[in-house]
Amino acid sequence: MEITLAHKILIVALLGGMAAFLLLRRALATRQERERVYHEMQLRNRELESVYQVSQEITSSLELNETLQTILERVRQIIAYDGAEITLLDEEEKVLRVRAWAGSDRVQVDTRGKTYRLGEGYTGWIGTSRKSLLIPDMNAHTAHQATMRETADGMKLRGFMGAPLIVRQRLVGTIELISHQPNFFDERTLHLLETIAPYAAIAIGNAGELLSRERRWQAEMELLRIEIDENRRAKQVSEITETEYFRQLAKKSRLIRRTRAEK
């Protein structure tokens, strides 16, 4: 078949159209990629702004229990969860004790007072290793053993995420979040929790130090009160023994004892 000039023009047009199509598709893909990156940057900026606001709020309180609950409330503003705990390390008993708790419609049983032994379960592992732990799906996770698979309310646990709370290289506790949804927690949410954790640890450390100072002050005031009471009693006794009436009583007492002794 002879390729005529018309055929050649048609082929060039088709090839040109294909090239134009490929260029257009590439441009669209590049535009979509730019839009995706832009939206991700916007999301990241909003998250960072939220983290900054949270860090300011949780470090403003110096009352320990209030600080702990504020941390969990503010974390919920950035990361949704069904339940959350903050544990504090009891160095004498070597356990992590739940001091703050936050629930939801699915989780309503308060876990404050519960303890985890160091090295036991997810929380104990975080305390021992001082590392964060992300478990998107507990049913598919075998590297660590859970101490429980459902809450006291009967909610099945599927997602877990936690981070250590460290102040000046010293473990003060842990923070953990749970979800009924598998794969709800991911690397992004873990990164957010890890960003908040140091601020939370500092806030807890500040509140704890203030609480310790208040307890020391109260103990010192109690000792001072006891000393004042003892001095007051000693002064009262001294005032009584130095009166003429007391001296007469003492004299009569000595006479009675002497009379009895002579008999």
Beta strands, then each sheet from edge to edge (+ up, - down):
strand 1: 83-90
strand 2: 95-102
strand 3: 115-117
strand 4: 133-135
strand 5: 159-167
strand 6: 170-179
sheet 1: 3+ 2- 1+ 6- 5+ 4-
end
